[in-house]
Amino acid sequence: MIFDPSIITDHLGDIGEGFMVTLGTWSAGVALGLLLGLLIAVAQLFGNRLVRAPLRVFIEMIRSTPFLVQLFLVYYGGPSFGLSLDPIPAGILGLGIYGSVYFAEIFRTGFESVARGQLEAADCLGISRLQCIMRIQIPQMLVIILPALVNLVTILCKETAVLSIITIPELTMVLTGIGSETFAFVETLLVLCIGYLLLVEACSRLGMLLEVRVGRFMQKQPR
Amino acid sequence: MFDWPLLLKNLPLLLDSLLVTLEISVAALAFGFVIGVIVGSLRLSPLPFLRRLGGAYIFVFRGIPLLVQLLFIYYFLPRIGLPNVSPMVAAVIGLSLAAGAYIAEIMRGGFLAIPGGQLEAAGLLGLSRGQMLVRIRVPQAVRLTLPALVNEMILLIKASSLVSVVGLADLTRTAQNIAASDYMFVQDYLMLAGFYCLINIPLAFLGGQLERHLKERTA
């Protein structure tokens, strides 16, 4: 098995474009997932039973079906509900929906992790509800949930490979395409593996830096 | 919106392929468990080299998307002189290797939870390291990590939907084929989602019960 680097260097432009599509769908999916997840978490914590029950069903359904099946429902089933999307928006929507239920779970544990006594104390000190959320709940919650968030974001990075099945021209699609053109499957797939490993590693390194950054105030606390 | 007679007609096809999905998931859990026990104990080895080897395995197989791993195995096996590997075998190898990395982390946690005194006692009683692993560490670690292992089973059943890329007619692929022939995408894919829910929701419930049971006992 001889590795022929020209297969990769000849297609660098295409690979670069695929990489950008991967990054784009990933970040858009994460952003959508975070937003939906926060909404779901808030609705679950503060909503009444009429809101919570259907939400529970939705969460269970998303959690027990494969991401691929959800993508099929959005992409191929969407037009029956008047939702004809191009592959990339459909992929982003799918990724966002899939991520949202897991993000919601993380946010929920985060909100619950801040001790009630602190909220009562803040109330007694005349701190407004918004200030309380911004200055007391979110900073503390972020330290606790950040590792889980970073973990989920890296999982979503890996899930973007599945988007190639609904013909989104991201990294996996581009490299397997080059593979079937040149029959150099092993070379192209090896590059693909290394690419994902680098991406995932970069993401977790960045996460560690962030954890240090948001955890700064923990050291400053008086004993 | 739903064409019930058509759905009923397709039901036997889907039930057959459900069996394929379950077979490869259970097989992958079994092989993945063996890999997980080995890699998990490597991670706890006193030798730094072995620890790093275990770490590298986990890094690689957790860092690469499963879809890419499956494609790689499917195209790589013929290159190392195994030209006629059936899709089923390729799928099980791919799923097992990936599951092994996740189960290794689960087992590592389980191994760490066993009191060290037991191993010292076993050593004094003359048990070999292999005997200790099989008779003392694994049975206890499994009991402690059962909820996590059930969760891994759910993840595997979901992940097995990707084996359609190596040409295996699992549940997802069969639904795809049905949808391609009757164009009833919504009902076919909802049916497919329903099948996955039907297996995974009871499993998730079981996992929750086991976790509660474990908490009550250890508390």
HADDOCK unambig.tbl for C-alpha pairs under 7 A between the chains (distance, minus, plus):
assign (segid A and resid 61 and name CA) (segid B and resid 197 and name CA) 6.44 0.50 0.50
assign (segid A and resid 64 and name CA) (segid B and resid 196 and name CA) 6.41 0.50 0.50
assign (segid A and resid 64 and name CA) (segid B and resid 197 and name CA) 5.30 0.50 0.50
assign (segid A and resid 64 and name CA) (segid B and resid 200 and name CA) 5.40 0.50 0.50
assign (segid A and resid 64 and name CA) (segid B and resid 201 and name CA) 6.34 0.50 0.50
assign (segid A and resid 65 and name CA) (segid B and resid 158 and name CA) 6.24 0.50 0.50
assign (segid A and resid 65 and name CA) (segid B and resid 193 and name CA) 5.77 0.50 0.50
assign (segid A and resid 65 and name CA) (segid B and resid 196 and name CA) 5.50 0.50 0.50
assign (segid A and resid 65 and name CA) (segid B and resid 197 and name CA) 6.17 0.50 0.50
assign (segid A and resid 66 and name CA) (segid B and resid 158 and name CA) 4.54 0.50 0.50
assign (segid A and resid 66 and name CA) (segid B and resid 159 and name CA) 6.64 0.50 0.50
assign (segid A and resid 66 and name CA) (segid B and resid 161 and name CA) 6.64 0.50 0.50
assign (segid A and resid 69 and name CA) (segid B and resid 189 and name CA) 6.89 0.50 0.50
assign (segid A and resid 69 and name CA) (segid B and resid 193 and name CA) 6.56 0.50 0.50
assign (segid A and resid 73 and name CA) (segid B and resid 186 and name CA) 6.53 0.50 0.50
assign (segid A and resid 73 and name CA) (segid B and resid 189 and name CA) 6.04 0.50 0.50
assign (segid A and resid 76 and name CA) (segid B and resid 185 and name CA) 6.06 0.50 0.50
assign (segid A and resid 77 and name CA) (segid B and resid 185 and name CA) 5.29 0.50 0.50
assign (segid A and resid 77 and name CA) (segid B and resid 186 and name CA) 4.61 0.50 0.50
assign (segid A and resid 158 and name CA) (segid B and resid 64 and name CA) 6.81 0.50 0.50
assign (segid A and resid 158 and name CA) (segid B and resid 65 and name CA) 4.76 0.50 0.50
assign (segid A and resid 159 and name CA) (segid B and resid 65 and name CA) 6.72 0.50 0.50
assign (segid A and resid 161 and name CA) (segid B and resid 65 and name CA) 6.51 0.50 0.50
assign (segid A and resid 161 and name CA) (segid B and resid 67 and name CA) 6.70 0.50 0.50
assign (segid A and resid 162 and name CA) (segid B and resid 67 and name CA) 6.64 0.50 0.50
assign (segid A and resid 185 and name CA) (segid B and resid 75 and name CA) 6.43 0.50 0.50
assign (segid A and resid 186 and name CA) (segid B and resid 72 and name CA) 6.69 0.50 0.50
assign (segid A and resid 186 and name CA) (segid B and resid 75 and name CA) 6.50 0.50 0.50
assign (segid A and resid 186 and name CA) (segid B and resid 76 and name CA) 6.03 0.50 0.50
assign (segid A and resid 189 and name CA) (segid B and resid 72 and name CA) 5.97 0.50 0.50
assign (segid A and resid 193 and name CA) (segid B and resid 64 and name CA) 5.82 0.50 0.50
assign (segid A and resid 193 and name CA) (segid B and resid 68 and name CA) 6.97 0.50 0.50
assign (segid A and resid 196 and name CA) (segid B and resid 63 and name CA) 6.82 0.50 0.50
assign (segid A and resid 196 and name CA) (segid B and resid 64 and name CA) 5.77 0.50 0.50
assign (segid A and resid 197 and name CA) (segid B and resid 63 and name CA) 5.24 0.50 0.50
assign (segid A and resid 197 and name CA) (segid B and resid 64 and name CA) 5.94 0.50 0.50
assign (segid A and resid 200 and name CA) (segid B and resid 63 and name CA) 6.14 0.50 0.50
